[in-house]
Amino acid sequence: MQDIQVPDERPEESGAQTIDYPPKYQTAPASTNVWLRSLTSLALYLLLGYYIFPSYEMLLLITGIVMFHELGHFLAMKYFRYNDLGIFFIPLLGAYVSGTKREVSQRQSAIILLAGPLPGVLLGIGLYFLDRHLGGIYWGDISLYTTSLLLILLNLLNLLPIYPLDGGQLLNRVFLDEESLVSRIFIFVSVAAMAWFAWHMYSRSGNAFYLALIAFPVMLLLRLRTDARYTVVEKKLEAAGINLDTSYEEMPDEDYWKIRDVLIETQPAFRDLQPGPPYSYSDREDKMMLQVQGSLQRNLIQDVSLPGKIVLLLIWIGAFAAPWLLELDLRFFERFR
């Protein structure tokens, strides 16, 4: 019987190179690092504030008001299961809560944004009437009266419809389309308003503290430039067929390195890195990982109806009207002009 030759099933040598994609970069849980950075920022805030504020009592009072405000944001974000939460202090400028979440709800965002200023306003009103009833309560050189009105003033300032204050973010997130031309115009108007205010107050008082407020419009302009660069990156990635509608954990390793190559091509901060193949981690891979995460799409769930927007608007207006409706002594605010 004649033997039958079985053909060799090994693939022919085609010369095609098999690309080895290492696992996407991962870091250890950042909770310890986040809180270490939070404490470091608080220490710097207190250190610089010691040379700015007229007394350490006033420094501690302002710091306490800021912490109470940010704690409201923090607890609301924790309730809605944001990740990598931390409170960070910016010397002379205040503080902010940082956290990540892929699906962002308008309703949740509104609650988070109002959870900072509204409790402060309500606490300030409560302390105001407590002082009127008891009278003459002091801690150090600061009266309960001063504490109550500072709580009201600082939190109402945060509700102003100027981006990136809480009121401005609320307006942009719930009442405007963040991707629209109107939203961009609103942000540019906010930049101009903050720059004018800082220069106007500096010109009137000669206090260099007000020049520090220029940092807000500068950061906003830098953010707009970064957003424009991400638009270019997003178009390139979509043209390459990469799915950006996913989380970092679910993203394939191959997509990580393809996104990385595009970022090296388009982002000046990474131009000195070597694209692949072959692929290998750089000494700045942690920063690259953050950029890759930032390029993934964040879904905004528009779940605030028209009646809901009306309720939010009434709450917003009510917060500003409360001092007048309750006949608070607003002459105190004149010293901050």
N, C-alpha and C positions, 0 to 999 in steps of 0.2 A: 504494500500500500504506500502510495507516494506521500511523503511528508508535506504538510501545508505550512508555509512560512507565515507566521503571524507578524504583521507590520509593527514596527517600533512606534509606540504611542507617545514617546517623548516629543514635546513640541520642538519644532525646528528652531534653530538659532536664528532669531530675527534681528538681533543687534539692539533690541529695545532695552532700555535701562530700567530696572525695577527701582523705584524710589522708596527709600526707607523713611517713613514718617515717625519720628519719635513721639511718645505721648505728649499731649499738650501740657504746658507748664502748670504745675500745681504748687500752691503754697500751703503751709500748715495753717490751721485755724487762726484767724487774725484777732480773736477777741482780746488776748493779752496785749498785743501790740496796739490795738485801737485804744484801749484804756490807758496804756502808758503814754501814748501821744496826747490823749485828752488831758491827763494830769500834767504833762509837760506844758501844754498850751495854757492851762490854767495858771501854772506857776509863772510863766512869762507875762500873762495878762496882769497878774497881781504885782509882779515886780515893776513893770512899766507904769501901771496905774498908781503905784506908790508915789511916783515922782510927778504925777499929773493931778491927782485929786487933792483937795485942800486938807483932808484929814483921812486917817486910816479908817475911821468910822464910816465916812462917806464912801470910801473905796469898797468896804465890806458890804455896805448897803446896796450899792449899784451892782456889785458882783452877785449878791443874793437875789436881787430882782432879775438879773440876766439868767441865773441858774434856774430860778423858779419858772421863768418863761420857757427856757429850752427844755426843762423837764416835762412840761406839758406836751411839747412836740415829741419828745423821746417816748413817753408812755403811750401816746397815741400810735406812733409808728411800731412800737413793740406789740401793741394789741393787734395791729393789722399785719403782724409777722414780717416786718422788714428785717433784712439781714445786715450783719456787720455794723451794728449801731454804735455810735459814739458821739459825744458832745465835745466840740472843739471851740476854743476861745481865740478870738482875734484881738490882739492888743489895740486899744483905743476904739475899736469898731463894734465889739459885741461878741456874739457866739453863734454857732449853728449846729444842728444835728445832722449827722451823716448816716445814710442807710441805703440799702439797695433792695429793689424788688422789680421783677420783670413785668408783671402786669400791674399797672397803676390805675386805680379807680378815681374818677372825679369826686365821687362822694367821700371816699376815704381821704383823698387829698384835702378836701374842704375841711373835714373834721380835724385832720392833722394840723393844718395851717391855723385854724381858729383855736386849737387846743393850747397854743402858746400865749397869745394876747388876751383872750377872753377871761381865763381864770385870774390873770394879773389885774385886769380892770375890775372884776368882781371883788377880788380880795382888797384892792385899794379902796373901793367904795365902802366895803364892810369896815375896814380900819378907820376910814374917815368918820363914819357915824359912831364908831366905838370911842374915838377920841373926843367927839362932840359930847358924848354922854358922860364919859369919865373925866376927860380933860387933863392936860398937863402930864401925859405919859412920855418919858424920855428913855432912850438907851444911849449912854454917853452924852454927846452934845446934840443928838438928832432926836427930834420929837416924832411921835407916832403920826402926827399931822403931816410932817414932811414926808415920812415914809409912805403914807397912803397916797398923797398926791403925786409922788414920783412913780409909784406903781401905775397910777392911771395915765400919767403923761407918757412914760416910756412905752407902755403897751399900746396906747392910742397912736403914737407915732409909727409903731410897727404895722398898724392897720391901714396906713395911708396907701392909696392905690398907686404906688411907685415901685417898680421892680428894682431889686429883688426883695423888698420888704414883704412881710406876710400878706398884706393887703394886695400888693402888686402881683404876687404869685397866685393868689386866689382869683383875681380878675383874669389873669392870663390863662389859668388852668381850667376854670369853670365857665367863664363868660366869653372868652375869646378862643378861637382855634389857634393852638400853639404853632401850627405849621403855616398859618396864613400871613399875608402881607400886613394885615392890621396888627397882628401880634408883634411883628418885627418893628413896625412904626412905633407901637407902644413902648417897646424896649428902648428904642433910640430916643424917644421923648423922655423916658425915665433917666437915661444917661445924661441928657442935656439938663434936666431939672436938678439932678444931684450935683452936677458940676457947677451949675449956677449957684445953688445954695451954698456949697462949700466956699466958693470964691466970694460970694456976697457976705457971708458971716465973717470970713477972714478979713475982708476989707473994712468991715465995720468995727471989729473988735481987735484986730491985729494978733489974735490968738492962733498960733500955728497948729493947734489941735484941729481946727476946722479944715486945714489942708489935708489932714489924714483922711478925711472923708472922700477925697478924690480917688482913693483906692477903689471905692465901689464902682464908679463909672468905668474906671480903667479895667477892672476885672470883668465887667459886663462886655466891654468891647473885645477883650481877649477871648471871652467865651463865644461871642458871635463869630470871631475869626476861626475858632476851633470848630464850631458848628459848620461853617462853610467848607472847611477841609474835610470834615466827616461826610458831607454831601458828596464830594468828589470820590472819597473812598467807597461810599455806599454804591455809587453808580458802577465803579470798577468791579466791585465784588458781585453785584447782581449780574453784570455782563459775563462774569466768569462762572455763573451758575451756582454760587455759594448761597446756601440757605441761611439768612440772617435772622429769621423768625424762630429762634431757638434759644435755649439757655446755654451758658458756658459749659455746664456739666454734661449736657446732651450733645454738644457740638462734636463732630468727629475730629480725630487728631489731624487728619489730612487738611480739613478746613482751617484749623488753627494755623498751620504753617503757610497755607495759601494766603490767608488774611495777613499774616505777618509779613510776607513778601510785598504785598500791596502797601502796607504801612511803611515799610522801609523805603519804598519808591516815592511815597507821597508826603511823608512827615519828615521835616528837616531834622528833628531831634534824633532820628534813627538812620540818617543817611550814611553814617559811618559803619553800620552793621552790614554783615555779608548775607545776602539772600541765598536761598537754597535752589536746587540741591547741591551738595549734601546739606542736611539740616542739623544744627546743633544750637544749644542754649548759649546765650551771651551773658555777660556779667550784669546786664540790665534787663534780664528776662522778666523780673517782677513788674517793671514799668511797662514792658511790652504786653504782658498779660492784661494789665489794666486797660491798655489801649484796645486790645482785641475785645475785651468785655464791653468796652464803650461803643464798639462798632456794631454790636448786636442790637437788634431792634427792641424797643420797649413799647409794649402795647398799652395804649390809653383807653380805658373803658369809659365811655361817655354814658354814665348812669344817673345824671342829675337832670330831672325833667324840668319843664318850665315852672310848675308850682314850687319845685325844690329850689330853683334859682331865686324865685321871689322870696322864699323864706330866708335863704342865705343873705339876700340883699337887705331884708328887714333887720336881721340880726346885726349885720354890718353897720347899717345906719343907726340902729339902736345903741350900739357901743359908743358911737361918737356923740349921740344925743344924751346919753346918760348923765354926764356931768351937768348939763344945763337943766334937764328934767328934774334932777335931784337937788338943783340949786347949790352945787358945790362952789366953794370960794375959789374961783379961777384966777384971782389976782396973784396967787402964788406963782403961776406960770410966767408972769412978767419978768421974773429974774432970769429966765432962760432965754430971753430974746436976744 
